[in-house]
Amino acid sequence: MGYADKSDCDQAYVPASRVVVTEPVYSARYYGSAYNTEVIARGWGQRDGFKDGWKAALKNRMYDPENNGDYRDANNGYKRRFGSKYLYKTAYRDGYVRGYDSGFASIAGGTYGMKY
C-alpha cells in the first residue's frame, strides 16, 4: 500500500510492486441485533477500490472507478445476515470510489474523483 506525502515533493511512497490487502476488520459493535451493514460494505468497497485504483495507476490507465467488475457487482463480502442487498451495494460503491481515489492517488499523485 502506498501513501502520498505532500511534504515530499508530491512523490508517492510505494514500498513494494504488489498490493497486499486484507479483509476489513469488523468491530464487535452491533446496533441492537443487526449488523451495521453500511460500515461493513464501505470497508469491503474501500479495500477493493484501493486495490483496483492502485493497479490502474500503476499500469497508467485512465481514472475510471465505475468501469470495474467489483464496482458493478458491488457484492463482495455480502452475507445474507447483513440484510438489504440494495443498501449493501450502495454503501459498497461509495466505499469503492473512495478507496479507488486513494489507491490511484498513491501512485499518480494528486486528487481524483471524489472530494471529501
C-alpha positions in Angstrom: 0.0 0.0 0.0 1.4 3.4 -0.9 0.8 6.8 0.7 1.3 10.2 -0.9 3.1 12.6 1.3 2.6 16.3 0.3 5.8 17.4 2.1 7.9 15.0 0.0 7.8 16.9 -3.3 4.5 15.3 -4.3 6.1 11.9 -4.8 4.3 8.8 -3.6 6.0 6.3 -1.4 5.4 2.8 -2.7 7.2 0.1 -0.7 6.6 -2.9 -3.0 5.5 -3.7 -6.5 2.4 -5.6 -5.3 -0.5 -4.7 -3.1 -1.5 -6.9 -0.2 -5.0 -6.2 1.1 -6.7 -8.0 3.9 -10.3 -8.5 4.8 -11.9 -5.5 6.6 -11.9 -5.8 10.4 -15.4 -5.8 11.9 -15.9 -4.3 15.2 -17.9 -6.1 17.9 -20.3 -3.2 17.9 -23.8 -4.0 16.9 -26.9 -1.8 16.8 -29.5 -3.9 18.5 -29.3 -7.3 16.9 -28.5 -6.0 13.4 -25.1 -5.7 11.8 -24.0 -2.2 10.7 -24.3 -3.1 7.1 -23.2 0.2 5.7 -19.9 0.2 7.7 -19.2 -3.3 6.6 -20.0 -2.7 3.0 -17.9 0.5 2.9 -15.0 -1.3 4.4 -15.1 -4.0 1.7 -15.6 -1.4 -1.1 -12.8 0.7 0.1 -10.5 -2.3 0.3 -11.4 -3.4 -3.2 -11.4 0.1 -4.7 -7.9 0.9 -3.3 -6.5 -2.3 -4.8 -8.1 -1.6 -8.3 -7.2 2.1 -8.3 -3.6 1.3 -7.3 -3.3 -1.2 -10.1 -4.9 1.2 -12.7 -2.5 4.0 -11.8 0.5 1.5 -11.8 -0.5 0.5 -15.4 -1.0 4.1 -16.5 -4.7 3.5 -17.1 -7.3 6.2 -17.0 -9.1 7.1 -13.8 -12.4 5.3 -14.1 -13.7 3.6 -10.9 -17.1 2.7 -12.5 -15.5 0.6 -15.2 -14.6 -2.3 -12.9 -16.4 -5.5 -12.2 -16.1 -5.1 -8.4 -17.9 -1.7 -8.7 -20.6 -3.0 -11.0 -21.3 -6.2 -8.9 -20.9 -4.5 -5.5 -21.5 -7.7 -3.6 -18.0 -8.7 -2.4 -18.2 -9.6 1.3 -22.0 -9.6 1.4 -23.7 -12.1 3.6 -27.5 -12.7 3.8 -27.4 -11.9 7.5 -26.4 -8.3 6.7 -30.0 -7.6 5.4 -30.8 -5.5 2.4 -28.6 -6.2 -0.6 -29.6 -2.8 -2.1 -28.3 -1.0 0.9 -25.1 -3.0 0.9 -24.4 -2.3 -2.8 -25.0 1.4 -2.3 -22.6 1.6 0.6 -20.1 -0.7 -1.1 -19.9 1.6 -4.2 -19.4 4.7 -2.0 -16.5 3.0 -0.3 -15.2 1.6 -3.5 -14.9 5.1 -5.1 -13.2 6.5 -2.0 -10.7 3.6 -2.0 -10.1 3.8 -5.7 -9.4 7.5 -5.4 -6.9 6.8 -2.6 -5.2 4.0 -4.4 -4.9 5.9 -7.7 -3.6 9.0 -6.0 -1.0 7.0 -4.1 0.7 6.2 -7.4 -0.3 9.0 -9.7 -0.3 11.8 -7.1 -2.9 14.5 -6.8 -6.6 14.0 -6.0 -9.1 12.4 -8.4 -12.8 11.9 -8.5 -14.5 12.5 -5.1 -13.6 15.5 -3.0 -14.0 14.7 0.7 
